[in-house]
Amino acid sequence: MEIPLTFKLVSGAVLLLILIGDLLMVVKRPHVPSLKECGLWVGFYVSLALVFAGVLWALGDAQHAGQFVTGWLMEYSLSIDNLFVFVLIMGAFAVPKRYQQEVLMVGIIIALIARGIFILVGAAVIERFVEVFFLFGAFLLFIAWKQAFSEEDEGDAENGLIKFLKKRINVTEEYHGNKLRVDIDGTRFWTPMFIVFIAIGSTDVMFALDSIPAIFGVTQDAFLVFTANVFALMGLRQLYFLLGGLVDRLVYLHYGIAAILGFIGVKLLLHALHASEWVPFRAHVPEIPIWMSLTFIVLAMVVATVASLMKMRQEPDRVQLGPVADDSADEDSHKHS
């Protein structure tokens, strides 16, 4: 059955208001949130996603409810991988703690815009060319292999774009509060905050390229694809402060994400074979049901997390929750504000 237009409009308006409210809180009161505050917000956003799925179910649309939950959990797991890169970028640029919320919020907005664009393009392409699932599936299998076996550091803040900018524009060594540009002795300079935004934005685009083909393997409904992404990104800022130094100790997380991407890649290839009319044996190609996808995603993340926690127990260093940036960065920001 079709999702009612009224439900789409109302839920879209509610999500927009929540995101605007979240943004205003960050802008008006930059601070380092407490663990209690972060936990409450993460719980609120997770509950909100479950309520959304429950309303879909109550409308008599169990199929779309299942697709949403599966897509949301998958995007949430990929967003945690995104969170790991945020931790690396914040540490590499020594972003002052009190401005990390603002940086994360900007990153989330960029991610939503990038994913929204890719969703619209992807939905239009799929509608006209179902064989694109062959490309999506092969791409996800390649990304899964890179996640599992590549030594390349996706979170390297000094990527080509950043190096290019630093060679061609004036950038200060110190932060000047949350300003992007400052005037020093009559010369205009960009601040490190501008470079951080570029680094966050460029990684967001790369993650969108990974996650959008994956979510289309769960559902081709553009509304569910977008809402699953929104709910996965909501609360990501608070989750960053809640987990902090713990994120980079989840040493087996990338294997769990690789397994999920590989599974969805295979599912996309099977779907492409099943849906392509020119395939002579397409009637005999199996389709992976939603419940199997949901079960695999949950198991992959649970196994990766539990294995990481067991590994951590063997480490002598104590792991603490909370943000990982150096406190000295805050002192520098006050001196040069």
C-alpha positions in Angstrom: 0.0 0.0 0.0 1.0 3.6 -0.5 2.1 5.7 2.4 -0.6 8.4 3.0 0.4 11.9 1.8 -0.8 13.4 5.0 1.5 11.2 7.0 4.4 12.2 4.8 3.7 15.9 5.2 3.1 15.8 8.9 6.1 13.7 9.7 8.3 15.8 7.4 7.2 19.0 9.2 7.8 17.5 12.6 11.3 16.4 11.6 12.1 19.8 10.2 11.0 21.6 13.3 13.1 19.2 15.5 16.2 19.8 13.4 15.7 23.6 13.4 15.3 23.5 17.2 18.4 21.4 17.6 20.4 23.8 15.4 19.2 26.9 17.4 20.2 25.3 20.7 23.7 24.7 19.3 24.1 28.3 17.9 22.6 30.0 21.0 24.4 28.0 23.7 27.7 26.4 22.5 28.8 24.1 25.3 30.2 20.6 26.1 27.1 18.5 26.9 27.1 16.2 29.9 26.8 12.4 29.5 23.3 12.6 31.0 22.2 15.2 28.5 23.7 13.2 25.6 22.1 10.0 26.8 18.6 11.6 27.1 18.8 13.0 23.6 20.1 9.8 22.0 17.3 7.9 23.7 14.8 10.5 22.5 15.8 10.2 18.9 15.9 6.4 19.0 12.4 6.4 20.5 11.2 8.9 17.9 12.4 6.5 15.1 10.5 3.6 16.8 7.4 5.7 17.1 7.6 6.6 13.4 7.9 2.8 12.6 5.0 2.1 15.0 2.7 4.6 13.3 3.5 3.1 9.9 2.6 -0.3 11.4 -0.6 1.1 12.9 -1.6 2.4 9.5 -1.7 -1.2 8.4 1.6 -0.9 6.4 3.8 -3.6 8.1 5.9 -3.9 4.9 7.0 -0.3 4.9 7.4 -0.3 8.7 9.8 -3.3 8.4 11.7 -1.6 5.5 12.1 1.6 7.5 13.4 -0.2 10.6 15.9 -2.2 8.5 17.0 0.9 6.6 17.3 3.0 9.7 19.4 0.4 11.6 21.7 0.0 8.6 22.1 3.8 8.1 22.6 4.1 11.9 25.5 1.6 11.8 27.0 3.4 8.8 26.6 6.7 10.7 28.6 5.3 13.6 31.4 4.7 11.1 30.9 8.4 10.0 31.2 9.3 13.7 34.6 7.6 13.9 35.9 9.9 11.1 34.4 12.9 13.0 36.5 11.9 16.0 39.7 11.7 13.9 39.0 15.1 12.2 38.3 16.8 15.6 41.5 15.4 17.0 43.6 16.2 13.9 42.5 19.9 14.0 42.3 20.2 17.8 38.8 21.7 17.6 37.9 23.5 20.9 35.4 21.4 22.9 32.9 24.2 23.3 32.6 24.5 19.5 32.6 20.8 18.6 28.7 20.7 18.8 28.5 23.5 16.1 31.0 21.7 13.8 29.0 18.4 14.2 25.7 20.2 13.5 27.1 21.7 10.3 28.4 18.3 9.3 25.0 16.7 9.9 23.3 19.4 7.8 25.8 18.9 5.0 25.2 15.1 5.2 21.4 15.6 5.0 21.7 17.9 1.9 24.2 15.5 0.2 22.1 12.5 0.9 18.9 14.3 -0.2 20.4 15.1 -3.6 21.7 11.5 -4.1 18.4 10.1 -3.1 16.5 12.2 -5.6 19.0 11.3 -8.3 19.1 7.6 -7.3 15.3 7.3 -7.3 15.0 8.8 -10.7 17.7 6.5 -12.2 16.2 3.4 -10.6 12.7 4.2 -12.0 14.1 4.3 -15.6 17.0 1.9 -15.4 16.6 -1.1 -13.0 20.0 -2.5 -14.1 21.7 0.2 -12.1 21.3 -2.2 -9.2 24.2 -4.2 -10.8 26.4 -1.1 -10.5 25.2 -0.4 -6.9 25.8 -4.0 -5.9 29.3 -4.2 -7.4 30.1 -0.8 -5.8 29.0 -2.0 -2.3 31.0 -5.2 -2.6 34.1 -3.1 -3.5 33.5 -0.7 -0.5 33.0 -3.7 1.7 36.3 -5.2 0.7 38.0 -1.8 1.3 36.4 -1.6 4.8 37.6 -5.0 5.7 41.1 -5.1 4.2 42.3 -1.7 3.1 44.9 0.1 5.2 43.9 3.5 3.8 42.7 5.9 6.5 39.4 7.5 5.4 39.6 9.9 8.3 42.8 11.6 7.2 42.0 15.3 7.6 44.9 16.3 5.5 43.2 15.1 2.3 44.0 16.5 -1.2 41.3 19.2 -1.0 42.6 20.5 2.4 46.2 20.6 1.2 45.1 22.4 -2.0 43.3 25.1 0.0 46.1 25.6 2.5 48.5 26.3 -0.4 46.2 29.0 -1.9 44.5 30.8 0.9 45.7 32.5 4.1 44.8 30.3 7.2 45.6 31.3 10.8 47.3 28.9 13.1 44.9 29.5 16.0 41.1 29.4 16.4 39.3 32.7 16.8 36.2 31.4 18.6 33.8 30.0 16.0 34.7 32.6 13.4 35.4 31.5 9.8 37.3 34.6 8.8 39.3 37.3 10.7 41.1 40.5 9.9 44.7 40.6 11.1 46.7 43.8 10.4 44.5 44.6 7.5 44.7 41.2 5.9 41.8 38.7 5.7 42.5 35.2 7.0 40.5 32.1 7.1 40.5 30.3 10.4 41.1 26.5 11.1 37.3 26.3 11.7 36.7 26.9 7.9 39.1 24.1 7.1 37.4 21.8 9.6 34.0 22.5 7.9 35.5 21.6 4.5 37.0 18.4 5.9 33.7 17.4 7.5 31.7 18.3 4.4 34.0 16.4 2.0 33.8 13.2 4.1 30.0 13.5 4.4 29.8 13.5 0.6 31.9 10.4 0.4 29.8 8.6 3.1 26.6 9.6 1.2 28.1 7.8 -1.9 28.4 4.7 0.2 25.2 4.7 2.2 22.6 5.7 -0.5 23.1 2.6 -2.8 23.0 0.5 0.4 19.6 1.9 1.6 18.1 1.4 -1.9 18.9 -2.3 -1.4 16.4 -2.3 1.4 13.6 -0.1 -0.1 13.1 1.9 -3.2 10.6 4.3 -1.6 12.4 7.7 -1.6 10.4 8.9 1.4 11.5 5.9 3.5 15.1 6.2 2.2 15.2 9.9 3.3 13.5 9.5 6.7 15.8 6.5 7.5 18.8 8.8 6.8 17.3 11.6 8.9 16.6 9.4 11.9 20.1 7.9 11.6 21.8 11.3 11.6 19.6 12.8 14.4 21.3 12.2 17.7 24.7 11.6 16.0 26.0 14.8 17.6 25.1 13.7 21.1 26.3 10.2 20.4 29.7 11.7 19.6 30.0 13.2 23.0 28.5 10.2 24.7 31.0 7.7 23.2 34.0 10.1 22.7 37.2 8.1 23.2 35.3 4.8 23.1 34.6 5.0 19.3 38.2 4.5 18.2 38.5 1.5 20.5 35.7 -0.4 18.7 38.5 -2.1 16.7 36.2 -4.6 14.9 33.4 -2.2 14.0 34.7 -1.8 10.4 34.4 -5.6 9.9 30.7 -5.5 11.0 30.1 -2.6 8.6 31.9 -4.4 5.8 29.8 -7.5 6.4 26.6 -5.4 6.2 27.7 -3.6 3.0 28.7 -6.9 1.4 25.4 -8.5 2.4 23.4 -5.6 0.9 25.7 -5.7 -2.2 24.8 -9.3 -2.8 21.1 -8.5 -2.2 21.2 -5.8 -4.8 22.8 -8.1 -7.4 20.1 -10.7 -6.8 17.4 -8.1 -7.0 18.9 -6.8 -10.3 18.9 -10.4 -11.7 15.4 -10.9 -10.6 14.1 -7.6 -11.9 15.9 -7.5 -15.3 13.6 -8.9 -18.0 16.5 -9.9 -20.3 17.8 -12.4 -17.7 16.5 -15.8 -18.8 16.6 -17.5 -15.4 15.3 -14.5 -13.4 12.2 -16.4 -12.2 14.5 -18.7 -10.3 16.7 -16.0 -8.7 16.0 -15.8 -4.9 15.1 -12.5 -3.2 16.3 -11.8 0.3 13.4 -10.9 2.5 13.4 -7.8 4.8 13.4 -9.9 8.0 16.6 -11.7 6.9 18.2 -8.3 6.1 17.2 -6.9 9.5 18.5 -10.0 11.3 21.8 -9.9 9.5 22.4 -6.2 10.2 21.6 -6.5 13.9 23.8 -9.6 14.3 26.7 -8.1 12.4 26.7 -5.0 14.6 26.2 -7.0 17.8 29.0 -9.4 17.0 31.4 -6.6 16.0 30.6 -4.5 19.1 30.9 -7.5 21.6 34.1 -8.6 20.0 35.5 -5.1 20.3 34.5 -4.8 23.9 36.1 -8.1 24.7 39.3 -6.9 23.0 39.1 -3.7 25.1 39.0 -5.7 28.3 42.4 -7.1 27.4 43.9 -3.6 26.9 45.6 -2.1 30.0 44.6 1.5 29.2 41.4 2.8 30.7 38.7 3.9 28.2 36.6 6.9 29.2 33.5 8.3 27.8 33.2 11.8 26.6 34.9 14.1 24.0 38.5 13.4 23.0 39.8 16.9 22.2 42.6 18.4 24.2 41.6 21.0 26.8 44.4 23.3 25.7 42.5 24.0 22.5 39.8 25.7 24.5 42.4 27.9 26.2 43.9 28.9 22.8 40.4 29.8 21.5 39.8 32.1 24.5 43.2 33.8 24.1 42.7 34.6 20.4 39.0 35.3 20.4 
